[in-house]
């Protein structure tokens, strides 16, 4: 049964229940009444996080906020570190509730158990950690969904941009052509070098040499 509290705090009891249900079991929600001689907990949700219940006492930080001149102009404190009696690390926040005369009457506190979040943080770091490729001129693998029928379209676009048939390209133009094709992901396609060799009238070995030279210049 709820203790009789300051009438301005009563309407916040459903808010405590709502926050507890919406935020979930990792969040402890506590409403304190500090308007009388002795502060007390009006309502608490997910108290198993700190091991507290409605009969638990005020924290040292709570007493500080009640008595310190430094807290007179403070309306909330967010994302500060706290710790339970068992050593569990929490991320906490408190809203200081005042009446119409600016008298402090209550605290609405949120304490987040960071254990699950820390696991996700560590997992996220593991899942997003990258090791660059150590091959010369190759920093990453390009994975394309372009299908084989697009290879002809890419070659036609490059031919159009160059303004001449691919088998009429000189050495420098051929190097520029390879750079353009690389940008389109052409060489990720199955049989790309064989197709290009046929269009250029060059051997595959010549084109592989051109590709090696291109990647060497990129380094």
PLY file of the C-alpha trace (Angstrom):
ply
format ascii 1.0
element vertex 219
property float x
property float y
property float z
element edge 218
property int vertex1
property int vertex2
end_header
0.00 0.00 0.00
1.31 3.44 -0.95
2.30 5.81 1.82
0.48 9.12 2.09
2.57 11.55 0.09
2.61 15.17 -0.95
-0.51 15.67 -3.12
1.61 17.04 -5.96
3.48 13.73 -6.18
0.46 11.42 -6.28
-0.23 11.99 -10.01
3.34 10.85 -10.76
2.78 7.32 -9.43
1.26 6.14 -12.76
4.24 7.74 -14.51
6.58 5.58 -12.42
4.62 2.47 -13.40
4.55 3.49 -17.06
8.29 4.15 -17.23
9.03 0.86 -15.49
6.91 -1.06 -17.99
8.08 0.81 -21.08
11.80 0.96 -20.33
11.96 -2.62 -19.08
13.74 -4.62 -16.42
17.07 -2.85 -16.87
15.59 0.41 -15.53
14.68 1.10 -11.93
12.21 3.97 -11.49
11.86 5.57 -8.05
9.67 8.41 -6.80
10.80 10.00 -3.52
8.85 12.36 -1.29
11.23 14.82 0.39
8.65 17.39 1.46
8.39 16.27 5.09
10.73 15.73 7.99
11.91 12.34 6.72
12.16 11.44 3.01
10.57 8.20 1.83
9.91 6.25 -1.34
6.42 6.80 -2.72
6.66 4.28 -5.57
9.32 2.06 -7.10
9.43 -0.18 -10.17
12.07 -2.82 -10.94
13.60 -2.36 -7.50
15.46 -5.65 -7.86
18.15 -3.72 -9.75
19.33 -2.02 -6.55
17.69 -4.42 -4.10
15.49 -1.64 -2.71
11.81 -1.55 -1.92
9.33 1.04 -0.72
10.82 0.95 2.80
14.40 1.70 1.74
16.15 4.87 2.87
17.38 7.87 0.91
20.85 7.76 -0.69
23.73 10.04 0.25
23.39 11.89 -3.06
19.70 12.39 -2.36
20.49 14.00 0.99
23.07 16.18 -0.75
20.47 17.43 -3.24
18.09 18.15 -0.38
20.55 20.17 1.69
23.29 21.63 -0.47
23.09 25.23 -1.74
24.75 23.96 -4.93
21.54 22.11 -5.81
19.18 25.06 -5.38
19.15 25.98 -9.07
19.26 22.41 -10.36
16.16 20.87 -11.94
17.72 17.59 -13.07
20.97 15.65 -13.21
21.35 13.13 -16.04
23.67 10.24 -16.87
25.76 10.26 -13.72
27.47 7.12 -12.35
26.08 5.30 -9.34
26.65 1.96 -7.67
24.49 -0.48 -5.74
25.41 -2.03 -2.41
26.60 -5.13 -4.28
28.90 -3.13 -6.54
26.69 -3.11 -9.64
27.40 -0.11 -11.87
24.41 2.01 -12.87
23.76 5.01 -15.09
21.44 7.32 -13.20
19.34 10.42 -13.56
17.14 12.44 -11.23
14.54 15.14 -11.74
14.09 17.53 -8.80
10.39 18.26 -8.32
9.38 21.58 -6.76
6.05 23.13 -5.83
4.71 26.54 -6.83
6.87 28.23 -4.21
9.98 26.52 -5.62
10.24 24.32 -2.54
11.79 20.91 -3.20
9.18 18.21 -2.64
10.38 15.13 -4.50
12.78 13.23 -6.73
11.94 11.17 -9.78
14.90 8.86 -10.32
15.87 6.52 -13.15
18.68 4.02 -12.62
19.86 1.94 -15.56
21.65 -1.37 -15.09
24.47 -1.12 -17.63
25.43 -4.81 -17.62
23.41 -5.70 -20.72
24.43 -2.48 -22.45
28.10 -3.19 -21.77
27.74 -6.63 -23.33
26.14 -5.06 -26.41
28.87 -2.41 -26.53
31.60 -5.04 -26.40
29.78 -7.14 -28.99
29.30 -4.09 -31.21
33.01 -3.33 -31.03
33.84 -6.91 -31.98
31.33 -6.99 -34.85
32.53 -3.69 -36.33
36.28 -4.12 -35.87
38.07 -4.24 -39.24
41.52 -5.38 -40.28
42.57 -3.68 -43.55
43.85 -5.91 -46.31
47.64 -5.95 -46.33
48.08 -6.53 -50.05
49.77 -3.80 -52.08
47.28 -1.43 -53.68
44.28 -3.31 -52.27
42.63 -1.91 -49.16
39.23 -3.61 -49.29
37.19 -6.10 -51.27
34.51 -4.70 -53.52
31.43 -6.94 -53.58
29.00 -6.14 -56.35
25.53 -7.39 -57.23
25.94 -6.41 -60.88
25.04 -9.39 -63.05
26.93 -10.67 -66.07
24.56 -9.06 -68.57
25.58 -5.65 -67.20
29.21 -6.17 -68.20
28.44 -5.33 -71.83
26.54 -2.23 -70.69
29.48 -1.06 -68.59
31.89 -1.55 -71.49
29.56 0.34 -73.81
29.31 3.25 -71.36
33.09 3.42 -70.98
33.55 3.18 -74.76
31.10 6.06 -75.18
32.89 8.16 -72.56
36.27 7.51 -74.18
34.90 8.32 -77.62
36.44 5.43 -79.52
36.27 1.63 -79.79
38.18 -0.17 -77.06
40.44 -1.95 -79.54
41.75 1.45 -80.74
42.95 2.63 -77.33
46.61 3.43 -76.87
48.51 2.48 -73.73
47.60 5.57 -71.67
43.97 5.43 -72.80
43.86 1.76 -71.87
45.10 2.63 -68.38
42.38 5.27 -68.07
39.81 2.76 -69.30
40.86 0.26 -66.62
40.55 2.96 -63.97
37.01 3.74 -65.13
36.05 0.07 -65.21
37.44 -0.43 -61.71
35.22 2.40 -60.51
32.16 0.61 -61.91
33.12 -2.65 -60.21
33.56 -4.27 -63.61
36.40 -6.53 -62.53
34.23 -8.09 -59.82
32.17 -9.72 -62.55
32.74 -13.29 -63.59
34.68 -13.45 -66.87
35.27 -9.68 -66.92
38.93 -9.85 -67.93
38.20 -12.38 -70.67
35.43 -10.17 -72.07
37.58 -7.04 -71.92
40.48 -8.83 -73.60
38.20 -9.76 -76.47
36.87 -6.20 -76.81
40.35 -4.67 -76.69
42.03 -7.28 -78.83
44.60 -7.88 -76.09
45.63 -10.97 -74.19
44.43 -11.56 -70.66
48.05 -11.48 -69.50
48.41 -7.94 -70.87
45.30 -6.82 -69.03
46.39 -8.48 -65.80
49.67 -6.56 -66.10
47.68 -3.35 -66.64
45.60 -4.11 -63.54
48.71 -4.71 -61.44
50.13 -1.41 -62.64
46.87 0.35 -61.78
46.82 -1.02 -58.23
50.49 -0.10 -57.79
49.73 3.51 -58.74
46.85 3.63 -56.24
49.07 2.68 -53.34
0 1
1 2
2 3
3 4
4 5
5 6
6 7
7 8
8 9
9 10
10 11
11 12
12 13
13 14
14 15
15 16
16 17
17 18
18 19
19 20
20 21
21 22
22 23
23 24
24 25
25 26
26 27
27 28
28 29
29 30
30 31
31 32
32 33
33 34
34 35
35 36
36 37
37 38
38 39
39 40
40 41
41 42
42 43
43 44
44 45
45 46
46 47
47 48
48 49
49 50
50 51
51 52
52 53
53 54
54 55
55 56
56 57
57 58
58 59
59 60
60 61
61 62
62 63
63 64
64 65
65 66
66 67
67 68
68 69
69 70
70 71
71 72
72 73
73 74
74 75
75 76
76 77
77 78
78 79
79 80
80 81
81 82
82 83
83 84
84 85
85 86
86 87
87 88
88 89
89 90
90 91
91 92
92 93
93 94
94 95
95 96
96 97
97 98
98 99
99 100
100 101
101 102
102 103
103 104
104 105
105 106
106 107
107 108
108 109
109 110
110 111
111 112
112 113
113 114
114 115
115 116
116 117
117 118
118 119
119 120
120 121
121 122
122 123
123 124
124 125
125 126
126 127
127 128
128 129
129 130
130 131
131 132
132 133
133 134
134 135
135 136
136 137
137 138
138 139
139 140
140 141
141 142
142 143
143 144
144 145
145 146
146 147
147 148
148 149
149 150
150 151
151 152
152 153
153 154
154 155
155 156
156 157
157 158
158 159
159 160
160 161
161 162
162 163
163 164
164 165
165 166
166 167
167 168
168 169
169 170
170 171
171 172
172 173
173 174
174 175
175 176
176 177
177 178
178 179
179 180
180 181
181 182
182 183
183 184
184 185
185 186
186 187
187 188
188 189
189 190
190 191
191 192
192 193
193 194
194 195
195 196
196 197
197 198
198 199
199 200
200 201
201 202
202 203
203 204
204 205
205 206
206 207
207 208
208 209
209 210
210 211
211 212
212 213
213 214
214 215
215 216
216 217
217 218
